[in-house]
Amino acid sequence: MTPLIRLAPTLTKLSECEGSVVVTGSHGGRYCGRLAIEGRLRAVIFNDAGVGLDRAGIAALDLLAERGIAAAAASHRSCRIGDAEDMMERGIISFANAFAVACKVMAGLDCATAAEWLIGATLRDADPPEATESRLIELPPGARRPLVFVDSASLVDGMADRGAIIVTGSHGGLVCGDPKMALRVDGYAAAFNDAGIGIDRAGLGRLGVLDERGIAAITVAAMSARIGEARSTFEGRISAVNETARRLGACEGMRASDVLSAWTLSG
């Protein structure tokens, strides 16, 4: 693999990739698009995260196109979200913006070939949009524990969020397959977007690991919530639960907000 192509399991931990084509396990939402612009990448291939509500899983492609930056997404049905190496080995392109298409990258092309062709993309200097990702803590009346809304799991506070109910906009996949990256704090519960679930049920990877830690965890269906937005996760429909969450009354098809709100009050 040429040095101009770099693998990044997540764009929240991007370093020394300026001017490179980056294949990332991250979803293609606007937040990740902003990180790509800030990293001054030549081009980027995301996971399409099931595309989802309002096409949030590939919103970065339009954001980058507005700045003349080539971007594409690999199908969640072809490779595991959060796993850049798997994307290179098995990934198939599902979407490409006009600047990627100009490099002959289009749906159906394998990810490894697409990355090679994107080396020909023009490196652009562009200003990122204003950051809109947020971290907000709410303590409803009578609550025994807070709701912590973070648009990215990277915004979790390893000290302040202990015992909290953490609602994230992040996908439910294990980054690099590493259990340590499931959640950086021992919260009471956590909610994620299922990113379409995808191949190997990768979009649910965090649930089992958090079960082993005694943390209730749920995912909401990608078609019911915009990935990258914690508030949208809160309003989504539950698609999967771990056994800890099930024992606490969560089940598939319920509104996440009903379950999470009840958990703030439970003993």
C-alpha positions, -999 to +999 in steps of 0.1 A: +000+000+000+014+034-010+023+059+018-003+082+002-030+059+014-036+058+052-060+037+073-078+053+102-102+032+123-118+065+134-114+101+123-116+112+159-080+100+163-065+112+130-028+122+129-001+127+103-025+121+074-024+156+057-023+152+020-032+115+021-061+094+009-077+081+041-098+050+044-117+053+077-140+031+096-160+062+107-195+069+094-199+095+067-219+120+087-213+157+088-191+155+120-167+132+103-167+153+072-156+183+093-128+162+108-117+153+073-115+189+062-096+199+094-072+170+087-065+185+052-071+151+035-066+147-002-096+123-003-115+101+021-136+069+020-161+065+049-184+036+059-219+045+047-234+034+081-266+021+065-272+056+050-301+060+073-325+088+082-321+118+060-291+101+044-271+112+075-246+083+071-232+099+039-238+136+046-201+142+045-199+135+008-219+166+000-201+187+026-168+178+011-180+183-024-189+219-015-152+223-009-139+205-039-127+174-019-132+139-033-151+115-010-168+082-012-184+056+011-182+019+013-213-002+018-220-013+054-231-046+038-196-053+024-173-043+053-174-037+091-179-002+104-151+009+126-126-014+108-106+003+081-085-028+074-117-048+066-129-019+044-097-023+023-101-060+022-138-064+015-153-030+010-173-021-020-181+015-028-217+025-025-216+062-030-192+088-044-193+126-048-186+143-081-149+149-073-145+111-065-163+102-097-139+125-116-112+100-104-133+072-118-145+061-084-182+050-084-206+025-069-195-011-073-157-005-073-137-022-046-124+000-018-087-008-023-089+002-060-109+033-052-083+044-027-055+040-053-074+060-079-082+088-054-045+095-052-051+115-083-075+138-065-065+175-061-054+185-026-076+214-015-072+240+012-107+245+027-122+260+058-143+236+078-178+245+088-184+257+123-185+229+148-220+220+158-212+188+178-223+192+214-221+177+248-251+184+271-260+171+305-297+169+316-310+159+350-348+155+347-370+162+377-367+134+402-338+117+383-313+096+402-288+099+373-282+123+345-286+120+307-254+129+289-259+137+253-228+135+231-229+137+194-197+116+193-186+090+219-152+107+217-168+135+238-175+111+268-158+123+300-140+094+316-145+109+351-176+130+350-198+105+332-194+076+356-228+061+364-246+083+338-269+074+310-248+082+279-267+090+247-244+091+217-246+099+180-219+073+173-223+039+157-226+008+178-196-009+162-163-018+180-136+005+167-107-018+155-126-046+173-111-033+205-132-039+236-115-010+254-130+014+229-166+003+235-171+031+260-144+050+279-164+052+312-184+028+333-218+044+327-251+031+339-263+028+303-254+038+267-272+043+235-258+042+199-269+042+163-269+007+147-254+020+114-277-003+095-262-033+115-244-044+084-221-073+076-211-095+106-237-075+126-208-051+131-231-022+140-240-039+172-204-048+183-204-027+215-234-043+230-219-076+240-187-060+253-207-036+275-228-065+287-197-080+301-191-048+320-226-047+334-236-017+314-270-016+297-266-008+261-290-003+232-289+007+195-315+026+176-323+018+139-303+039+115-336+046+096-351+061+127-323+084+138-296+105+122-262+091+129-239+117+146-267+134+165-273+123+201-307+140+202-318+120+172-306+088+189-328+096+219-359+099+196-351+067+176-365+032+177-346+005+195-332-021+172-311-042+196-304-045+233-279-063+254-290-086+282-283-061+309-306-036+291-333-063+286-333-071+323-339-034+329-370-035+307-357-025+272-367-044+241-366-040+204-392-017+189-396+006+219-388+043+217-354+050+231-366+081+248-392+061+269-366+036+280-337+061+287-360+085+306-373+057+328-337+046+336-330+081+350-356+074+377-349+037+384-332+026+416 
